[in-house]
């Protein structure tokens, strides 16, 4: 696993480096950046096969390295998809280094939850899809921040630089909507998997447990933002600020709110 993670980190950093050089020179994406990106993505995927939890007889449980591997892989996959679908490399400049950093930290970490109950398809669905949803919320927030910066540059005297460096505003609005919508779908699947796993393990749902209740509320808020945008009641800047605020709330929920009841019944 360590070798594949090292290959993934080096390849993703090289891909980001090539994209930065291309952007600075005003050139179109070249093959070497694409090749290193896909090598890094393949190596990140291969690292899952060598994860300790995949070994027969290994101590079952959920670990920090696994969570970071999932996040790093999803972010790199989103960049690869964007480049393949629309040849958009702007987000690769910032997201690929973040992905590489997550995979680097994944090389050293401690097991968080130990036990045979923290395994199986429903638990992996909960963890994997929840993390993937958060990654897309992060991408939506990054697109929103880029949108606000580009809008400010266009209103100032940096119009030419904004047009040449940032993606078009309509493109950013489309990406915000797409990332937020995709994040809602994945996050909802993660919530469903969590409720299913909790019911199968402990025969209760406990929907009023703080993290479960607030996660469900967060999903409702994001869906409401999407509906308001679809009905054209949220103009671009307000839409962007709403996404950023929602993402920050999701980070508080992820790292600042937890309880024993989230993993074990009362």
C-alpha positions in Angstrom: 0.0 0.0 0.0 2.8 2.4 0.8 4.4 2.0 -2.6 1.2 2.6 -4.5 0.4 5.6 -2.3 3.9 7.1 -3.0 3.4 6.6 -6.7 0.0 8.3 -6.5 1.3 11.2 -4.6 4.3 11.8 -6.9 2.1 11.4 -10.1 -0.6 13.8 -8.8 1.9 16.4 -7.8 3.6 16.2 -11.2 0.2 16.5 -12.9 -0.6 19.7 -10.9 2.9 21.0 -11.7 2.3 20.5 -15.5 -1.1 22.1 -15.3 0.3 25.2 -13.5 3.0 25.6 -16.2 0.4 25.2 -18.9 -1.9 27.7 -17.3 0.8 30.2 -16.8 2.0 29.9 -20.4 -1.6 30.1 -21.8 -1.2 26.7 -23.4 -3.8 23.9 -23.9 -3.6 20.8 -21.7 -0.7 18.5 -22.9 -0.5 14.7 -22.8 2.1 14.5 -20.0 -0.2 16.2 -17.5 -3.0 13.9 -18.5 -0.9 10.8 -18.3 0.5 11.6 -14.8 -3.0 12.4 -13.6 -4.3 9.0 -14.7 -1.3 7.2 -13.3 -1.9 8.8 -10.0 -5.6 8.0 -10.1 -4.8 4.3 -10.9 -2.2 4.1 -8.1 -4.7 5.7 -5.6 -7.2 3.1 -6.6 -4.7 0.3 -6.3 -3.8 1.4 -2.8 -7.3 0.3 -1.7 -6.4 -3.3 -2.6 -3.5 -3.2 -0.3 -5.3 -1.6 2.7 -4.9 -3.6 5.9 -8.6 -4.1 6.2 -8.6 -6.0 3.0 -6.3 -8.7 4.3 -7.8 -11.9 5.5 -7.8 -12.1 9.3 -6.8 -8.5 9.7 -8.3 -6.6 12.6 -11.6 -5.2 11.4 -12.4 -1.6 11.9 -12.6 1.9 10.4 -9.4 3.8 10.1 -8.3 7.4 9.4 -6.0 6.3 6.5 -9.0 4.6 4.8 -11.1 7.8 5.1 -8.2 10.0 3.7 -7.6 7.5 0.9 -11.3 7.7 -0.2 -11.2 11.5 -0.1 -8.0 11.8 -2.0 -9.1 9.3 -4.6 -12.5 11.0 -5.1 -10.9 14.5 -5.5 -8.4 13.2 -8.1 -11.2 11.4 -9.9 -13.3 14.5 -10.1 -10.4 16.4 -11.7 -9.8 13.6 -14.1 -13.5 13.6 -15.1 -13.5 17.3 -15.6 -10.4 17.2 -17.8 -11.8 14.3 -19.8 -15.3 15.8 -20.2 -14.6 19.4 -20.8 -10.7 19.8 -20.8 -11.1 22.1 -17.8 -7.9 22.1 -15.9 -8.4 25.1 -13.6 -9.5 23.0 -10.6 -6.6 20.6 -11.0 -4.3 23.4 -10.0 -5.7 23.5 -6.5 -7.4 20.1 -6.0 -4.7 17.7 -7.1 -2.2 19.1 -4.4 -5.0 18.6 -1.8 -5.6 15.1 -3.0 -1.8 14.3 -2.8 -1.7 15.8 0.7 -4.6 13.6 1.8 -2.9 10.5 0.4 0.3 11.4 2.1 -1.3 11.7 5.5 -3.1 8.4 4.8 0.3 6.7 4.9 0.4 7.3 8.6 -2.7 7.1 10.8 -4.4 5.4 13.6 -7.4 3.1 13.7 -10.4 5.0 15.0 -13.1 2.3 15.4 -12.2 -1.3 16.1 -14.7 -4.1 15.9 -16.4 -6.5 13.5 -19.5 -4.3 13.4 -17.5 -1.6 11.6 -17.3 -3.6 8.4 -19.7 -4.9 5.7 -21.4 -3.3 2.7 -23.7 -1.0 4.6 -21.0 0.5 6.7 -18.7 1.0 3.7 -21.6 2.6 1.8 -22.1 5.0 4.7 -18.5 6.0 5.1 -17.5 6.0 1.4 -20.5 7.8 0.1 -20.6 10.4 2.9 -16.9 11.2 2.3 -17.5 11.4 -1.4 -20.5 13.7 -0.9 -18.3 16.0 1.3 -15.7 16.0 -1.4 -18.2 17.2 -4.0 -19.4 19.9 -1.5 -15.8 21.0 -1.3 -15.6 21.2 -5.1 -18.9 23.2 -5.2 -17.5 25.6 -2.5 -14.2 25.9 -4.5 -16.2 26.7 -7.6 -18.2 29.3 -5.6 -15.1 31.0 -4.3 -13.6 31.1 -7.8 -16.9 32.6 -9.1 -16.9 35.4 -6.5 -13.2 36.2 -7.2 -13.8 36.2 -11.0 -16.9 38.4 -10.6 -14.9 40.9 -8.5 -12.1 40.9 -11.0 -14.5 41.6 -13.9 -16.0 44.5 -12.0 -12.5 45.9 -11.3 -9.8 46.8 -13.8 -8.5 43.3 -14.0 -11.1 42.2 -16.6 -8.6 40.9 -19.2 -6.7 38.9 -16.6 -9.9 37.5 -15.2 -11.1 36.4 -18.6 -7.8 34.7 -19.4 -7.2 32.9 -16.1 -10.6 32.0 -14.6 -13.3 29.8 -16.3 -16.3 31.7 -17.6 -19.0 32.7 -15.0 -21.7 30.6 -16.7 -19.3 27.6 -16.6 -18.7 28.2 -12.9 -22.4 28.4 -12.2 -22.9 25.2 -14.0 -20.2 23.5 -12.0 -21.5 24.8 -8.7 -24.9 23.3 -9.5 -23.5 20.0 -10.7 -21.1 19.6 -7.8 -23.8 20.5 -5.3 -26.3 18.2 -6.9 -23.9 15.3 -7.1 -22.8 15.9 -3.5 -26.5 15.7 -2.3 -27.0 12.4 -4.1 -23.9 10.8 -2.7 -24.4 12.3 0.8 -28.0 11.0 0.8 -26.8 7.6 -0.1 -24.3 7.8 2.7 -27.0 8.7 5.2 -29.2 5.9 4.0 -26.3 3.4 4.4 -25.6 4.7 7.9 -29.3 4.3 9.0 -29.4 0.8 7.4 -26.1 -0.2 9.1 -27.3 1.1 12.5 -30.6 -0.8 12.2 -29.0 -4.0 11.1 -26.4 -3.9 13.9 -28.4 -2.6 16.8 -32.1 -2.9 15.7 -32.7 0.9 16.3 -32.6 4.0 14.1 -32.2 6.8 16.7 -32.8 9.7 14.1 -32.6 12.3 16.9 -29.0 11.6 17.7 -27.2 14.9 17.1 -25.0 14.0 14.2 -27.7 12.0 12.4 -30.3 14.7 12.8 -28.0 17.6 11.8 -26.7 15.6 8.8 -30.2 15.1 7.6 -30.9 18.8 8.2 -27.8 19.8 6.2 -29.0 17.7 3.3 -32.4 19.4 3.4 -30.7 22.8 3.4 -28.5 21.9 0.3 -31.5 20.5 -1.5 -33.4 23.7 -0.7 -30.5 25.8 -2.1 -30.7 23.8 -5.3 -34.4 24.2 -5.7 -34.2 27.9 -5.1 -31.5 28.1 -7.7 -33.6 26.1 -10.1 -36.5 28.5 -9.7 -34.1 31.4 -10.3 -34.7 32.8 -6.8 -31.0 32.7 -6.0 -28.8 34.9 -8.2 -25.2 33.9 -8.8 -23.5 35.7 -5.9 -26.1 34.6 -3.4 -26.0 31.1 -4.7 -22.2 31.0 -4.3 -22.3 32.4 -0.8 -25.0 29.9 0.2 -22.8 27.0 -1.0 -19.8 28.3 0.9 -21.8 28.7 4.1 -23.3 25.3 3.7 -19.9 23.7 3.2 -18.5 25.4 6.3 -21.4 24.1 8.3 -20.8 20.6 6.9 -17.2 20.8 8.1 -18.3 21.9 11.6 -20.7 18.9 11.5 -18.0 16.5 10.4 -15.2 17.5 12.8 -16.9 19.4 15.6 -20.0 17.4 16.4 -19.9 13.7 17.3 -21.0 11.5 20.1 -20.7 7.9 21.3 -24.4 7.5 20.3 -23.4 8.0 16.7 -21.6 4.7 16.6 -23.1 2.8 19.5 -26.8 2.7 20.8 -27.7 4.4 24.0 
